[in-house]
Amino acid sequence: MRADRFAGFHAVRAELEDGYRQLLAATTAGGALARSELDLRTDLLFGLIEGVILVHRSDPERPVSVFAEATADAALRIAGI
């Protein structure tokens, strides 16, 4: 995965992760976080979203609304809201 041919993927992924960081930082709770805490919460949120995708693939019959609600709840908790 670290080969040069994946450089584009890694760049887009880093851009997406930075978007999550900016969204978290823009919240009341996120704006008060130290940089290291913001980085940790960004990593956790990013991991949550990637994990939800994998879980959904393993159980595609589960309603998307269930995933959406549970994911939103978890994301807000990670954000400290």
N, CA, C and O atoms as a GROMACS GRO file, in nm:
protein
  324
    1MET      N    1   0.081  -0.120   0.000
    1MET     CA    2   0.000   0.000   0.000
    1MET      C    3   0.086   0.127   0.000
    1MET      O    4   0.034   0.235  -0.028
    2ARG      N    5   0.212   0.116   0.030
    2ARG     CA    6   0.299   0.234   0.032
    2ARG      C    7   0.370   0.256  -0.101
    2ARG      O    8   0.452   0.348  -0.114
    3ALA      N    9   0.341   0.173  -0.200
    3ALA     CA   10   0.405   0.188  -0.331
    3ALA      C   11   0.364   0.319  -0.395
    3ALA      O   12   0.258   0.374  -0.365
    4ASP      N   13   0.448   0.368  -0.484
    4ASP     CA   14   0.422   0.495  -0.552
    4ASP      C   15   0.289   0.496  -0.626
    4ASP      O   16   0.225   0.601  -0.638
    5ARG      N   17   0.246   0.381  -0.674
    5ARG     CA   18   0.123   0.377  -0.752
    5ARG      C   19   0.000   0.410  -0.667
    5ARG      O   20  -0.106   0.438  -0.722
    6PHE      N   21   0.014   0.407  -0.534
    6PHE     CA   22  -0.097   0.441  -0.445
    6PHE      C   23  -0.089   0.584  -0.393
    6PHE      O   24  -0.168   0.624  -0.308
    7ALA      N   25   0.006   0.661  -0.442
    7ALA     CA   26   0.026   0.798  -0.392
    7ALA      C   27  -0.100   0.883  -0.409
    7ALA      O   28  -0.134   0.961  -0.320
    8GLY      N   29  -0.169   0.869  -0.520
    8GLY     CA   30  -0.292   0.946  -0.541
    8GLY      C   31  -0.398   0.911  -0.439
    8GLY      O   32  -0.466   0.999  -0.386
    9PHE      N   33  -0.413   0.782  -0.411
    9PHE     CA   34  -0.508   0.736  -0.311
    9PHE      C   35  -0.475   0.796  -0.174
    9PHE      O   36  -0.564   0.846  -0.104
   10HIS      N   37  -0.347   0.792  -0.136
   10HIS     CA   38  -0.306   0.844  -0.006
   10HIS      C   39  -0.328   0.995   0.003
   10HIS      O   40  -0.363   1.046   0.109
   11ALA      N   41  -0.306   1.066  -0.106
   11ALA     CA   42  -0.327   1.210  -0.106
   11ALA      C   43  -0.475   1.244  -0.087
   11ALA      O   44  -0.509   1.333  -0.009
   12VAL      N   45  -0.562   1.173  -0.156
   12VAL     CA   46  -0.706   1.197  -0.143
   12VAL      C   47  -0.753   1.158  -0.003
   12VAL      O   48  -0.835   1.227   0.057
   13ARG      N   49  -0.701   1.049   0.048
   13ARG     CA   50  -0.737   1.003   0.183
   13ARG      C   51  -0.693   1.106   0.288
   13ARG      O   52  -0.769   1.135   0.380
   14ALA      N   53  -0.574   1.160   0.274
   14ALA     CA   54  -0.525   1.262   0.367
   14ALA      C   55  -0.610   1.389   0.358
   14ALA      O   56  -0.635   1.454   0.460
   15GLU      N   57  -0.654   1.423   0.239
   15GLU     CA   58  -0.740   1.539   0.221
   15GLU      C   59  -0.875   1.517   0.290
   15GLU      O   60  -0.928   1.608   0.354
   16LEU      N   61  -0.930   1.398   0.276
   16LEU     CA   62  -1.055   1.365   0.342
   16LEU      C   63  -1.039   1.370   0.494
   16LEU      O   64  -1.124   1.426   0.564
   17GLU      N   65  -0.931   1.313   0.544
   17GLU     CA   66  -0.907   1.316   0.688
   17GLU      C   67  -0.892   1.460   0.738
   17GLU      O   68  -0.939   1.493   0.847
   18ASP      N   69  -0.827   1.544   0.660
   18ASP     CA   70  -0.814   1.684   0.699
   18ASP      C   71  -0.951   1.753   0.702
   18ASP      O   72  -0.974   1.841   0.785
   19GLY      N   73  -1.040   1.712   0.612
   19GLY     CA   74  -1.176   1.765   0.615
   19GLY      C   75  -1.247   1.730   0.745
   19GLY      O   76  -1.316   1.813   0.803
   20TYR      N   77  -1.230   1.606   0.790
   20TYR     CA   78  -1.286   1.566   0.920
   20TYR      C   79  -1.226   1.650   1.032
   20TYR      O   80  -1.298   1.694   1.122
   21ARG      N   81  -1.095   1.673   1.028
   21ARG     CA   82  -1.027   1.752   1.130
   21ARG      C   83  -1.084   1.895   1.133
   21ARG      O   84  -1.109   1.950   1.240
   22GLN      N   85  -1.104   1.952   1.017
   22GLN     CA   86  -1.157   2.088   1.010
   22GLN      C   87  -1.301   2.095   1.064
   22GLN      O   88  -1.337   2.190   1.133
   23LEU      N   89  -1.381   1.993   1.031
   23LEU     CA   90  -1.518   1.990   1.083
   23LEU      C   91  -1.518   1.977   1.235
   23LEU      O   92  -1.594   2.046   1.303
   24LEU      N   93  -1.434   1.889   1.287
   24LEU     CA   94  -1.426   1.874   1.433
   24LEU      C   95  -1.379   2.004   1.499
   24LEU      O   96  -1.435   2.045   1.601
   25ALA      N   97  -1.279   2.067   1.442
   25ALA     CA   98  -1.225   2.190   1.499
   25ALA      C   99  -1.328   2.303   1.497
   25ALA      O  100  -1.321   2.393   1.580
   26ALA      N  101  -1.422   2.298   1.404
   26ALA     CA  102  -1.523   2.403   1.391
   26ALA      C  103  -1.636   2.388   1.493
   26ALA      O  104  -1.717   2.479   1.508
   27THR      N  105  -1.642   2.275   1.564
   27THR     CA  106  -1.746   2.258   1.666
   27THR      C  107  -1.702   2.330   1.793
   27THR      O  108  -1.584   2.357   1.813
   28THR      N  109  -1.797   2.359   1.879
   28THR     CA  110  -1.766   2.423   2.006
   28THR      C  111  -1.669   2.337   2.086
   28THR      O  112  -1.571   2.388   2.140
   29ALA      N  113  -1.697   2.207   2.094
   29ALA     CA  114  -1.609   2.117   2.170
   29ALA      C  115  -1.473   2.104   2.103
   29ALA      O  116  -1.370   2.106   2.170
   30GLY      N  117  -1.472   2.090   1.971
   30GLY     CA  118  -1.347   2.071   1.899
   30GLY      C  119  -1.256   2.192   1.902
   30GLY      O  120  -1.134   2.178   1.902
   31GLY      N  121  -1.315   2.311   1.904
   31GLY     CA  122  -1.236   2.432   1.908
   31GLY      C  123  -1.157   2.449   2.036
   31GLY      O  124  -1.059   2.523   2.041
   32ALA      N  125  -1.201   2.381   2.141
   32ALA     CA  126  -1.134   2.391   2.271
   32ALA      C  127  -1.029   2.282   2.292
   32ALA      O  128  -0.963   2.280   2.395
   33LEU      N  129  -1.012   2.194   2.196
   33LEU     CA  130  -0.920   2.082   2.211
   33LEU      C  131  -0.777   2.121   2.180
   33LEU      O  132  -0.751   2.204   2.093
   34ALA      N  133  -0.684   2.061   2.253
   34ALA     CA  134  -0.543   2.072   2.218
   34ALA      C  135  -0.521   1.999   2.087
   34ALA      O  136  -0.598   1.911   2.051
   35ARG      N  137  -0.417   2.036   2.016
   35ARG     CA  138  -0.389   1.977   1.885
   35ARG      C  139  -0.380   1.824   1.891
   35ARG      O  140  -0.434   1.755   1.804
   36SER      N  141  -0.314   1.770   1.992
   36SER     CA  142  -0.299   1.625   2.003
   36SER      C  143  -0.434   1.558   2.024
   36SER      O  144  -0.459   1.451   1.970
   37GLU      N  145  -0.521   1.619   2.103
   37GLU     CA  146  -0.654   1.563   2.126
   37GLU      C  147  -0.739   1.572   1.999
   37GLU      O  148  -0.813   1.479   1.968
   38LEU      N  149  -0.728   1.682   1.928
   38LEU     CA  150  -0.800   1.697   1.801
   38LEU      C  151  -0.752   1.593   1.701
   38LEU      O  152  -0.834   1.534   1.629
   39ASP      N  153  -0.622   1.570   1.695
   39ASP     CA  154  -0.568   1.468   1.605
   39ASP      C  155  -0.621   1.329   1.641
   39ASP      O  156  -0.657   1.251   1.553
   40LEU      N  157  -0.624   1.298   1.772
   40LEU     CA  158  -0.676   1.169   1.816
   40LEU      C  159  -0.823   1.153   1.777
   40LEU      O  160  -0.862   1.050   1.723
   41ARG      N  161  -0.903   1.254   1.804
   41ARG     CA  162  -1.046   1.246   1.772
   41ARG      C  163  -1.068   1.237   1.621
   41ARG      O  164  -1.161   1.172   1.575
   42THR      N  165  -0.983   1.304   1.545
   42THR     CA  166  -0.992   1.294   1.399
   42THR      C  167  -0.964   1.151   1.354
   42THR      O  168  -1.037   1.096   1.272
   43ASP      N  169  -0.858   1.092   1.408
   43ASP     CA  170  -0.825   0.954   1.374
   43ASP      C  171  -0.938   0.859   1.412
   43ASP      O  172  -0.972   0.768   1.336
   44LEU      N  173  -0.997   0.880   1.528
   44LEU     CA  174  -1.107   0.794   1.573
   44LEU      C  175  -1.230   0.809   1.483
   44LEU      O  176  -1.293   0.710   1.447
   45LEU      N  177  -1.262   0.933   1.447
   45LEU     CA  178  -1.377   0.955   1.359
   45LEU      C  179  -1.353   0.894   1.222
   45LEU      O  180  -1.442   0.831   1.165
   46PHE      N  181  -1.235   0.913   1.170
   46PHE     CA  182  -1.201   0.857   1.040
   46PHE      C  183  -1.209   0.705   1.044
   46PHE      O  184  -1.262   0.642   0.951
   47GLY      N  185  -1.156   0.646   1.150
   47GLY     CA  186  -1.164   0.501   1.166
   47GLY      C  187  -1.306   0.452   1.180
   47GLY      O  188  -1.341   0.346   1.129
   48LEU      N  189  -1.389   0.528   1.250
   48LEU     CA  190  -1.530   0.492   1.265
   48LEU      C  191  -1.596   0.481   1.129
   48LEU      O  192  -1.664   0.382   1.099
   49ILE      N  193  -1.578   0.581   1.046
   49ILE     CA  194  -1.643   0.583   0.915
   49ILE      C  195  -1.592   0.467   0.829
   49ILE      O  196  -1.672   0.400   0.762
   50GLU      N  197  -1.463   0.442   0.830
   50GLU     CA  198  -1.410   0.329   0.753
   50GLU      C  199  -1.465   0.197   0.807
   50GLU      O  200  -1.496   0.106   0.730
   51GLY      N  201  -1.478   0.186   0.939
   51GLY     CA  202  -1.531   0.065   0.999
   51GLY      C  203  -1.676   0.041   0.965
   51GLY      O  204  -1.717  -0.072   0.941
   52VAL      N  205  -1.754   0.146   0.961
   52VAL     CA  206  -1.896   0.134   0.928
   52VAL      C  207  -1.912   0.078   0.787
   52VAL      O  208  -2.000  -0.005   0.762
   53ILE      N  209  -1.829   0.122   0.698
   53ILE     CA  210  -1.834   0.072   0.560
   53ILE      C  211  -1.810  -0.079   0.558
   53ILE      O  212  -1.881  -0.153   0.490
   54LEU      N  213  -1.710  -0.124   0.631
   54LEU     CA  214  -1.678  -0.268   0.635
   54LEU      C  215  -1.791  -0.348   0.702
   54LEU      O  216  -1.826  -0.456   0.654
   55VAL      N  217  -1.845  -0.295   0.810
   55VAL     CA  218  -1.954  -0.365   0.879
   55VAL      C  219  -2.076  -0.376   0.788
   55VAL      O  220  -2.140  -0.481   0.782
   56HIS      N  221  -2.106  -0.269   0.718
   56HIS     CA  222  -2.222  -0.271   0.629
   56HIS      C  223  -2.202  -0.374   0.516
   56HIS      O  224  -2.296  -0.445   0.478
   57ARG      N  225  -2.082  -0.381   0.465
   57ARG     CA  226  -2.053  -0.480   0.360
   57ARG      C  227  -2.074  -0.622   0.411
   57ARG      O  228  -2.117  -0.710   0.336
   58SER      N  229  -2.045  -0.646   0.539
   58SER     CA  230  -2.060  -0.780   0.594
   58SER      C  231  -2.205  -0.814   0.627
   58SER      O  232  -2.238  -0.931   0.644
   59ASP      N  233  -2.290  -0.713   0.637
   59ASP     CA  234  -2.432  -0.734   0.668
   59ASP      C  235  -2.517  -0.636   0.587
   59ASP      O  236  -2.580  -0.548   0.645
   60PRO      N  237  -2.519  -0.651   0.454
   60PRO     CA  238  -2.589  -0.554   0.370
   60PRO      C  239  -2.740  -0.554   0.386
   60PRO      O  240  -2.807  -0.462   0.338
   61GLU      N  241  -2.794  -0.654   0.452
   61GLU     CA  242  -2.939  -0.658   0.472
   61GLU      C  243  -2.986  -0.564   0.584
   61GLU      O  244  -3.103  -0.528   0.590
   62ARG      N  245  -2.894  -0.525   0.669
   62ARG     CA  246  -2.929  -0.433   0.778
   62ARG      C  247  -2.967  -0.299   0.716
   62ARG      O  248  -2.896  -0.250   0.628
   63PRO      N  249  -3.076  -0.238   0.760
   63PRO     CA  250  -3.120  -0.112   0.699
   63PRO      C  251  -3.015  -0.001   0.712
   63PRO      O  252  -2.951   0.015   0.816
   64VAL      N  253  -2.998   0.073   0.605
   64VAL     CA  254  -2.902   0.184   0.605
   64VAL      C  255  -2.936   0.285   0.713
   64VAL      O  256  -2.846   0.345   0.772
   65SER      N  257  -3.065   0.305   0.741
   65SER     CA  258  -3.104   0.401   0.844
   65SER      C  259  -3.047   0.364   0.981
   65SER      O  260  -3.014   0.452   1.060
   66VAL      N  261  -3.034   0.235   1.009
   66VAL     CA  262  -2.975   0.190   1.135
   66VAL      C  263  -2.829   0.231   1.142
   66VAL      O  264  -2.783   0.281   1.244
   67PHE      N  265  -2.756   0.209   1.033
   67PHE     CA  266  -2.617   0.250   1.027
   67PHE      C  267  -2.603   0.401   1.038
   67PHE      O  268  -2.516   0.451   1.110
   68ALA      N  269  -2.688   0.474   0.969
   68ALA     CA  270  -2.679   0.620   0.969
   68ALA      C  271  -2.700   0.676   1.110
   68ALA      O  272  -2.624   0.761   1.155
   69GLU      N  273  -2.802   0.627   1.178
   69GLU     CA  274  -2.831   0.678   1.313
   69GLU      C  275  -2.720   0.641   1.412
   69GLU      O  276  -2.674   0.726   1.488
   70ALA      N  277  -2.677   0.517   1.410
   70ALA     CA  278  -2.573   0.474   1.503
   70ALA      C  279  -2.440   0.544   1.474
   70ALA      O  280  -2.367   0.580   1.566
   71THR      N  281  -2.409   0.563   1.347
   71THR     CA  282  -2.285   0.630   1.309
   71THR      C  283  -2.289   0.776   1.351
   71THR      O  284  -2.190   0.828   1.403
   72ALA      N  285  -2.402   0.843   1.329
   72ALA     CA  286  -2.414   0.983   1.370
   72ALA      C  287  -2.399   0.996   1.522
   72ALA      O  288  -2.329   1.085   1.569
   73ASP      N  289  -2.463   0.907   1.598
   73ASP     CA  290  -2.450   0.910   1.744
   73ASP      C  291  -2.304   0.892   1.784
   73ASP      O  292  -2.253   0.968   1.867
   74ALA      N  293  -2.237   0.794   1.726
   74ALA     CA  294  -2.096   0.769   1.761
   74ALA      C  295  -2.007   0.886   1.721
   74ALA      O  296  -1.917   0.924   1.796
   75ALA      N  297  -2.030   0.942   1.605
   75ALA     CA  298  -1.948   1.055   1.558
   75ALA      C  299  -1.965   1.176   1.651
   75ALA      O  300  -1.867   1.244   1.682
   76LEU      N  301  -2.086   1.201   1.695
   76LEU     CA  302  -2.108   1.314   1.787
   76LEU      C  303  -2.040   1.290   1.922
   76LEU      O  304  -1.987   1.383   1.983
   77ARG      N  305  -2.041   1.166   1.967
   77ARG     CA  306  -1.972   1.135   2.092
   77ARG      C  307  -1.821   1.153   2.077
   77ARG      O  308  -1.755   1.208   2.166
   78ILE      N  309  -1.767   1.108   1.966
   78ILE     CA  310  -1.623   1.127   1.942
   78ILE      C  311  -1.590   1.276   1.937
   78ILE      O  312  -1.486   1.319   1.987
   79ALA      N  313  -1.680   1.354   1.877
   79ALA     CA  314  -1.658   1.498   1.866
   79ALA      C  315  -1.671   1.568   2.002
   79ALA      O  316  -1.628   1.682   2.018
   80GLY      N  317  -1.730   1.499   2.099
   80GLY     CA  318  -1.747   1.560   2.231
   80GLY      C  319  -1.874   1.643   2.240
   80GLY      O  320  -1.886   1.731   2.325
   81ILE      N  321  -1.968   1.613   2.152
   81ILE     CA  322  -2.093   1.690   2.149
   81ILE      C  323  -2.204   1.608   2.213
   81ILE      O  324  -2.318   1.654   2.222
   0.00000   0.00000   0.00000
